[in-house]
């Protein structure tokens, strides 16, 4: 049965996007145990395999059933549009143990034998200890699996948000929801977002609106089903993950490099999607201060525009910048 997220009048005005390094950590841990989800991420898997072997992810995997509930308190919807992992981890550590037992029990019940296992019994016996141990595991997993690549991941996620924000502005909410993923459908008669997903979940948004959260490691699935008191949220695969782990190519035309200078031209050509200074510096192997200076010159020359997203300033090519960065056709 599909999920049904029911909109009221106020909810239509309260759709927002957000990113979550905590969610990416959860999804990355899940990918390690799901061959079906590994295809796009093989370069990442090869690189982290040795370090990942030093992590004991058993308790987290026990709470990630193949089909069913994962504990909401461990991977709550993000606190804001661009919360840090440290802020999200602190929120997990502050979870009231009284909320945790039932959340854990639901997840364990969806994997046969999990609740009766030694680890399952330990988690259920002491929810406060479970919070501490699981938060420590998430912190270790984040440091190994996500943190080294976070600038690259964040750049892709921010580019997705920038793209879909424009689509929302151009076509409105109903058109955006229909375009985000094939599993999404909009029932105009009942003002309901229908998500074709395993299980059954019905939730009235009740004025809380909806958070739309792109994810790198969630592909090919969409995820929803967050229950009160958690913010209604839908997680969907970010655009562009097919090229995420591809080594940067030298796509800067020689003529453009002679015109602008090699590094400045590289910065312009690297902006296929909106990105910030740190992400570009990481991608190009340049100092952030150097990239920042090049971005300022390119913007002043009318080749880029900039806008603020959370704590980041994202840069995007103007039509003139796109024309300069596109190699002339040889056909």
ChimeraX attribute file (.defattr): number of C-alpha atoms within 10 A of each C-alpha:
attribute: neighborCount
match mode: 1-to-1
recipient: residues
	/A:1	11
	/A:2	16
	/A:3	21
	/A:4	22
	/A:5	22
	/A:6	18
	/A:7	20
	/A:8	16
	/A:9	11
	/A:10	13
	/A:11	16
	/A:12	17
	/A:13	13
	/A:14	12
	/A:15	15
	/A:16	15
	/A:17	21
	/A:18	21
	/A:19	25
	/A:20	25
	/A:21	25
	/A:22	26
	/A:23	24
	/A:24	23
	/A:25	24
	/A:26	24
	/A:27	19
	/A:28	23
	/A:29	22
	/A:30	22
	/A:31	19
	/A:32	17
	/A:33	14
	/A:34	11
	/A:35	9
	/A:36	11
	/A:37	19
	/A:38	18
	/A:39	12
	/A:40	17
	/A:41	19
	/A:42	12
	/A:43	14
	/A:44	15
	/A:45	17
	/A:46	9
	/A:47	11
	/A:48	15
	/A:49	13
	/A:50	10
	/A:51	11
	/A:52	17
	/A:53	9
	/A:54	11
	/A:55	12
	/A:56	12
	/A:57	19
	/A:58	10
	/A:59	15
	/A:60	20
	/A:61	16
	/A:62	20
	/A:63	26
	/A:64	21
	/A:65	17
	/A:66	14
	/A:67	11
	/A:68	17
	/A:69	21
	/A:70	25
	/A:71	20
	/A:72	20
	/A:73	22
	/A:74	25
	/A:75	22
	/A:76	20
	/A:77	24
	/A:78	25
	/A:79	15
	/A:80	16
	/A:81	16
	/A:82	18
	/A:83	17
	/A:84	15
	/A:85	19
	/A:86	12
	/A:87	14
	/A:88	22
	/A:89	19
	/A:90	11
	/A:91	17
	/A:92	21
	/A:93	18
	/A:94	13
	/A:95	16
	/A:96	13
	/A:97	16
	/A:98	10
	/A:99	13
	/A:100	21
	/A:101	18
	/A:102	14
	/A:103	18
	/A:104	24
	/A:105	20
	/A:106	16
	/A:107	21
	/A:108	27
	/A:109	17
	/A:110	19
	/A:111	17
	/A:112	10
	/A:113	10
	/A:114	18
	/A:115	22
	/A:116	12
	/A:117	13
	/A:118	9
	/A:119	14
	/A:120	19
	/A:121	14
	/A:122	14
	/A:123	23
	/A:124	19
	/A:125	12
	/A:126	13
	/A:127	20
	/A:128	18
	/A:129	14
	/A:130	19
	/A:131	21
	/A:132	14
	/A:133	16
	/A:134	18
	/A:135	19
	/A:136	14
	/A:137	18
	/A:138	21
	/A:139	17
	/A:140	18
	/A:141	23
	/A:142	21
	/A:143	13
	/A:144	18
	/A:145	22
	/A:146	22
	/A:147	16
	/A:148	12
	/A:149	15
	/A:150	16
	/A:151	20
	/A:152	19
	/A:153	23
	/A:154	21
	/A:155	22
	/A:156	25
	/A:157	26
	/A:158	24
	/A:159	25
	/A:160	21
	/A:161	23
	/A:162	20
	/A:163	14
	/A:164	19
	/A:165	15
	/A:166	12
	/A:167	17
	/A:168	16
	/A:169	10
	/A:170	11
	/A:171	10
	/A:172	13
	/A:173	15
	/A:174	16
	/A:175	14
	/A:176	19
	/A:177	20
	/A:178	15
	/A:179	13
	/A:180	19
	/A:181	17
	/A:182	11
	/A:183	16
	/A:184	19
	/A:185	19
	/A:186	19
	/A:187	12
	/A:188	9
	/A:189	6
	/A:190	10
	/A:191	16
	/A:192	20
	/A:193	20
	/A:194	21
	/A:195	24
	/A:196	18
	/A:197	17
	/A:198	13
	/A:199	12
	/A:200	13
	/A:201	17
	/A:202	14
	/A:203	16
	/A:204	15
	/A:205	20
	/A:206	13
	/A:207	14
	/A:208	18
	/A:209	22
	/A:210	20
	/A:211	21
	/A:212	22
	/A:213	25
	/A:214	28
	/A:215	28
	/A:216	23
	/A:217	25
	/A:218	21
	/A:219	22
	/A:220	13
	/A:221	14
	/A:222	22
	/A:223	19
	/A:224	17
	/A:225	24
	/A:226	21
	/A:227	13
	/A:228	10
	/A:229	10
	/A:230	14
	/A:231	17
	/A:232	21
	/A:233	25
	/A:234	19
	/A:235	21
	/A:236	23
	/A:237	21
	/A:238	24
	/A:239	20
	/A:240	13
	/A:241	18
	/A:242	11
	/A:243	12
	/A:244	18
	/A:245	15
	/A:246	9
	/A:247	9
	/A:248	11
	/A:249	7
	/A:250	10
	/A:251	13
	/A:252	20
	/A:253	18
	/A:254	13
	/A:255	13
	/A:256	19
	/A:257	14
	/A:258	10
	/A:259	11
	/A:260	14
	/A:261	13
	/A:262	15
	/A:263	16
	/A:264	21
	/A:265	23
	/A:266	22
	/A:267	22
	/A:268	25
	/A:269	21
	/A:270	21
	/A:271	20
	/A:272	12
	/A:273	18
	/A:274	25
	/A:275	25
	/A:276	26
	/A:277	24
	/A:278	21
	/A:279	21
	/A:280	26
	/A:281	18
	/A:282	16
	/A:283	16
	/A:284	16
	/A:285	10
	/A:286	14
	/A:287	13
	/A:288	17
	/A:289	12
	/A:290	13
	/A:291	23
	/A:292	17
	/A:293	12
	/A:294	21
	/A:295	24
	/A:296	14
	/A:297	13
	/A:298	21
	/A:299	17
	/A:300	11
	/A:301	11
	/A:302	13
	/A:303	20
	/A:304	23
	/A:305	17
	/A:306	17
	/A:307	13
	/A:308	10
	/A:309	14
	/A:310	12
	/A:311	9
	/A:312	14
	/A:313	14
	/A:314	23
	/A:315	24
	/A:316	23
	/A:317	24
	/A:318	15
	/A:319	12
	/A:320	12
	/A:321	20
	/A:322	17
	/A:323	12
	/A:324	18
	/A:325	23
	/A:326	13
	/A:327	14
	/A:328	9
	/A:329	5
	/A:330	4
	/A:331	3
